[in-house]
């Protein structure tokens, strides 16, 4: 099983690559890659996505093609004319506009598909572990929320059944009242018990501690530098370099503040996950794809306007995209990991 | 002093987030086309970084004043309840942009204050995104916008509380208490539209379509607003009206009992554990 950070890098690399091109050949290659990787992970028993990328494509591609085709009246191959008196829609409907809209829909499908794979392949527990130490309390809130979601779902089911037995039927929003209020009250009762248990175990022992003034001051300084840099970037074209410098400095100040705040929190792990060869291989694959994408931006360029032509295909780019296929080429996860995942799903 | 600095952090992170979101409207018309285009290409990436940093700064400040066990427990459970409502939205698609998660965020922010509202908004979107497979490049923007809906609901709560105190001495005292729900309805309606309008801005610079609806760097504030207005009216207004109307309907139907329940628990959560040397007693503190 790959590290959650590696999966995140893989999804972001796919996002950057897909956003850099409108060439149908590269987009189809990316779509095939995400489909193969998704299928390989699903075979290992990953979580199932609520909306499959195929279903998403059947909605996004025709809608995008239709919207662009009807509203953009540009391109040499005119299919038919809509009356000029129609606001926005009036004018020539061209093959190029339809093709460009469909390509946008396909790009969206690739991005959706990549993040679907990310969501499927990464256990929620691993995602929570990515929470920076500075946000330790946020991580606790998130853990409580995720632990209580199954209980709350069962609670909702019980309340609905109880109300149904009394003859209650949901016909409008007002009929939700006898369901939502008991759900809320029972949830808050549980929160009350949880808070008492947490206090009893000493969780509140450090409550009341104030944020050090130095940390607050650093945050103000970081934000001020960012705002100044951003304003200079927007309104003073000649100050572009110093503005970018100010933005980088502001980001660094906030990053250091976050790191310092996080140092105060002790982080312990019951069983540390080891970095594997598979993780390194996937990172290398992403780095190759990302490097080629960022250094060969011209080679990715394609536009169907003004006349639809065959898109170019560079073998080097095609090979570089295959770097994203690495997660599918790794051996399947061990049975133990599968068991752990199914245990997590059950709880 | 601390309150002043904390206020400055809220203000600056809000300003940064808003400036980051609305940058397409401020690309100056005087900029040379090449400069405008160059900045137009890297501005969206910078926007994502700035929005992320402003959320980070605000979270560091909000969490820095250590959250009590009561707040952590209540926040966790309320986020769970609201996330379950999002399951309903995923399982049974509702009309347009209608989503049952905004009304609880707004009501919780209104009752418990801006800090709680911000955390409730950000964590609800994060937790529900994790469990419904909704993690993607859109998530930081959703968290930021929902967080601000909760934060501003807290400010609204403070304003109405202040107004109620003033009105309590006047002859309108009996009517003042009944104004909460209508005020929240208006607020929910505005945020229903605002959420969509803000979320559109983050992808609008990448969107393709007719020239009169797409973003071009350096065309000036007036023209950019007109183009965005046309884009919003064509692509999002009907969708967002369903969300705004849904917020109003939910607040009208569930607002009063939910506010009552939350206020009751707010009072119950006002307990503090004293050390062994002191007698155990109930003391009023902020949850």
Interface residues (C-beta under 8 A of the other chain):
Chain A: X15 X19 X47 X49 X50 X51 X67 X68 X71 X72 X73 X88 X100 X101 X104 X111 X112 X115 X116 X118 X119 X120 X124 X127 X134 X135 X136 X137 X138 X140 X141 X142 X143 X144 X145 X146 X147 X148 X149 X151 X152 X153 X156 X173 X174 X176 X177 X180 X181 X183 X184 X185 X187 X188 X190 X191 X192 X194 X195 X198 X199 X203 X204 X206 X207 X208 X209 X210 X211 X212 X213 X215 X216 X217 X219 X220 X222 X223 X224 X226 X227 X230 X231 X233 X234 X235 X237 X240 X247 X250 X251 X254 X257 X258 X261
Chain B: X1 X2 X5 X6 X8 X9 X12 X13 X15 X16 X19 X20 X23 X26 X27 X28 X31 X32 X35 X36 X39 X43 X46 X49 X50 X53 X54 X56 X57 X59 X60 X61 X63 X64 X65 X66 X67 X68 X69 X70 X72 X73 X74 X75 X76 X77 X78 X79 X80 X81 X83 X84 X87 X90 X119 X123 X126 X127 X130 X131 X132 X133 X134 X135 X136 X137 X206 X208 X209 X210 X213 X234 X249 X250 X253 X254 X257 X258 X261 X262 X265 X268 X269 X273
